[in-house]
Amino acid sequence: MTDFDLRAAATARFAWNAAWDQTLTRRPEYVSAALGLDSAAERSGHLDPKTRAFVRIALNATMTHLAPHATRCAIRDAVAAGATHEEIVEVLFVACTISVHAMNADVLAEVLEERGERTGPAPLSEAQERIRADFAATRGYWRDFLDLTLELAPDFLDAYLAFSGAPWEHGVLEPKVREFLYLAFDTSATHLHMTGLRIHMHNALDHGATPEEIVEVMTIAAGMGLQSLDLAMPILSEEFVSD
């Protein structure tokens, strides 16, 4: 690939500036390697372009990342691949659900037990039984780790169910695509939520996903380190004005 080709490809992906130009001139191998990592998922070809863009939107827009330029690029790619406004809004709503992992009811339960202020789970009320049944029906699963949240924060879990369940009740994405979004931000280096990752891998497989598709989702997430270039190259361009 010529320097001209590298520049054309890189400007479509990165926030191009003088620092990139200097890098291309002095070390084109760096630019080529960055593009190679960024396109690794695309080369594997197990996800369609629109789904690949959805995964990138979720990864870049989620609260652990919040990368405006990369989010814009991913949304642009999704639109170019035929995505609708409704589909992209659904992706964004799914991305918001990552914050549920801040509800560490299991840690609170451990602390209360250490202090002798909790001896075991309390019997569920009718309202809590209803929340559990609704969650299983809407989201398609229930796991034991949710029991403590149901016991200690039932109002929150009810509100979370209404929010996280909206895409499942009213959304337009395929269930496996929705699961790809969850497992993408759970596997991301800024989150690494293994409990959620296992759940959503199982769910994706149950909805017909292949192992190769899941690997491609993780490949996209594993390339997120390139965002360091989006952050730092403009700063380098400003601070290192001349040789």
C-alpha positions in Angstrom: 0.0 0.0 0.0 1.4 3.4 -1.0 1.7 6.3 1.4 -1.2 7.9 -0.6 -3.3 4.8 0.0 -2.4 4.7 3.6 -3.3 8.3 4.1 -6.7 7.8 2.4 -7.5 4.8 4.5 -6.3 6.4 7.8 -8.1 9.7 7.3 -11.4 7.7 7.1 -10.6 6.0 10.4 -8.6 8.4 12.6 -8.8 12.1 13.5 -6.1 13.0 11.0 -3.7 15.9 11.7 -0.1 17.0 11.3 1.2 14.4 13.7 -0.3 11.7 11.6 1.3 13.2 8.5 4.7 13.2 10.1 4.3 9.6 11.3 3.2 8.6 7.8 6.3 10.3 6.4 8.8 8.9 8.9 7.3 5.6 10.0 4.6 4.5 7.5 4.8 1.0 9.1 3.1 2.4 12.2 0.2 3.7 10.2 -0.1 0.4 8.3 0.0 -1.6 11.5 -2.7 0.6 13.1 -4.9 0.1 10.1 -4.2 -3.6 10.1 -5.4 -3.9 13.7 -8.4 -1.8 13.1 -9.5 -3.9 10.1 -8.8 -7.3 11.6 -12.5 -7.9 12.4 -13.6 -6.8 8.9 -11.1 -9.3 7.4 -12.6 -12.2 9.3 -15.9 -11.4 7.7 -18.3 -13.3 10.1 -20.4 -10.2 10.9 -22.1 -8.1 8.4 -20.9 -4.5 8.1 -24.0 -3.1 9.9 -23.7 -5.4 12.9 -19.9 -4.6 13.0 -20.8 -0.9 13.1 -23.4 -1.4 15.8 -20.8 -3.1 18.0 -18.4 -0.2 17.5 -21.1 2.3 18.4 -21.9 0.4 21.6 -18.2 0.2 22.6 -17.4 3.8 21.9 -20.6 5.4 23.3 -20.7 3.4 26.5 -19.9 5.2 29.7 -16.6 3.5 30.2 -15.3 5.0 26.9 -17.3 8.0 25.6 -15.2 8.6 22.5 -17.0 11.2 20.3 -14.9 10.9 17.1 -15.0 7.1 17.1 -18.7 7.1 17.9 -19.4 9.4 15.0 -17.4 7.3 12.6 -19.2 4.1 13.8 -22.6 5.8 13.4 -21.6 7.0 9.9 -20.5 3.4 9.0 -23.8 2.0 10.3 -25.9 4.5 8.3 -23.8 3.7 5.2 -24.5 0.0 5.8 -28.2 0.7 5.8 -29.0 1.1 9.5 -32.1 3.0 10.5 -32.4 5.7 13.1 -34.5 3.4 15.2 -31.8 0.7 15.1 -29.1 3.0 16.2 -31.2 4.5 19.0 -31.7 0.9 20.2 -28.0 0.3 20.2 -27.4 3.4 22.3 -30.1 2.4 24.8 -28.4 -1.0 25.2 -25.1 0.7 25.7 -26.6 2.6 28.7 -27.3 -0.7 30.6 -23.6 -1.1 31.5 -24.1 1.0 34.5 -26.1 -1.7 36.2 -22.8 -3.3 37.2 -22.4 -0.5 39.7 -25.1 -2.1 41.8 -22.8 -4.5 43.8 -25.5 -5.9 46.1 -23.4 -9.0 46.7 -20.6 -6.9 48.2 -23.1 -5.2 50.5 -24.5 -8.6 51.6 -21.0 -9.8 52.4 -20.3 -6.7 54.5 -23.6 -7.0 56.4 -22.8 -10.7 57.1 -19.3 -9.8 58.3 -20.9 -7.4 60.7 -23.5 -9.9 61.9 -26.3 -7.7 60.5 -27.5 -10.3 57.9 -27.9 -14.0 58.4 -29.4 -15.0 55.0 -31.8 -14.1 52.3 -35.2 -12.7 53.5 -38.4 -14.2 52.1 -39.5 -12.5 48.9 -42.6 -10.3 48.9 -45.3 -10.6 46.2 -43.8 -7.5 44.5 -40.4 -9.1 44.4 -41.7 -12.4 43.1 -43.5 -10.4 40.3 -40.2 -8.5 39.5 -38.3 -11.8 39.2 -41.0 -13.3 36.9 -41.2 -10.2 34.8 -37.4 -10.1 34.4 -37.2 -13.7 33.3 -40.0 -13.3 30.9 -38.7 -10.0 29.4 -35.0 -10.6 29.3 -35.2 -14.4 28.8 -33.0 -15.4 31.8 -32.6 -15.2 35.5 -29.3 -15.8 37.3 -28.6 -16.4 41.0 -26.5 -13.3 41.3 -29.6 -11.2 40.7 -31.2 -12.6 43.8 -29.3 -10.2 46.1 -30.2 -7.2 44.0 -33.8 -8.3 44.1 -33.7 -8.7 47.9 -31.8 -5.5 48.7 -32.8 -3.1 45.9 -36.1 -4.3 44.4 -37.2 -0.8 43.3 -34.0 -0.3 41.4 -34.2 -3.7 39.8 -37.8 -3.0 38.7 -36.8 0.3 37.2 -33.7 -1.3 35.5 -36.0 -4.0 34.1 -38.3 -1.4 32.5 -35.3 0.4 31.0 -33.2 -2.6 29.9 -36.3 -4.5 28.8 -37.5 -1.8 26.4 -35.3 -3.0 23.5 -36.5 -6.6 24.1 -40.2 -5.6 24.1 -40.1 -2.8 21.5 -36.8 -3.1 19.6 -36.1 -4.1 16.1 -32.6 -5.7 16.3 -32.1 -9.4 16.2 -31.8 -10.9 19.7 -28.3 -12.2 18.9 -27.2 -8.8 17.7 -28.5 -7.3 20.9 -26.5 -9.9 22.9 -23.4 -9.0 20.8 -23.7 -5.5 22.2 -23.8 -6.6 25.8 -20.9 -9.0 25.5 -18.9 -6.3 23.6 -18.8 -3.9 26.4 -18.6 -6.6 29.0 -15.4 -7.9 27.4 -13.9 -4.5 26.8 -10.6 -3.7 28.4 -12.2 -0.8 30.3 -14.8 -3.1 31.9 -13.9 -6.8 31.9 -17.2 -7.9 33.5 -16.7 -11.7 33.3 -20.0 -12.7 34.9 -22.0 -10.6 32.4 -19.7 -11.8 29.5 -20.4 -15.4 30.2 -24.2 -14.8 30.5 -24.3 -12.9 27.2 -22.1 -15.4 25.4 -24.5 -18.2 26.4 -27.5 -16.0 25.4 -25.9 -15.2 22.0 -25.3 -18.8 21.3 -28.8 -19.7 22.4 -30.1 -17.1 19.8 -28.1 -18.7 17.0 -24.8 -16.9 17.1 -21.7 -18.8 16.1 -18.4 -18.9 18.0 -16.7 -17.2 15.0 -19.2 -14.2 15.3 -18.5 -13.9 19.0 -14.7 -13.9 18.4 -15.2 -11.1 15.9 -17.1 -9.1 18.4 -14.2 -9.5 20.8 -11.7 -8.7 18.1 -13.4 -5.3 17.6 -13.2 -4.7 21.4 -9.6 -5.8 21.4 -8.8 -3.1 18.9 -10.1 -0.3 21.1 -6.6 0.5 22.2 -6.2 2.5 19.0 -8.4 5.2 20.7 -5.2 6.2 22.4 -4.1 7.5 19.1 -7.3 9.5 18.6 -6.7 11.1 22.0 -3.0 11.8 21.8 -2.2 12.5 18.1 -4.0 15.8 18.0 -2.2 16.9 21.2 1.1 15.8 19.7 0.3 17.8 16.6 -0.4 20.9 18.7 2.6 20.6 21.1 5.2 19.4 18.6 4.6 22.1 16.1 7.9 21.9 14.3 11.0 19.7 14.1 
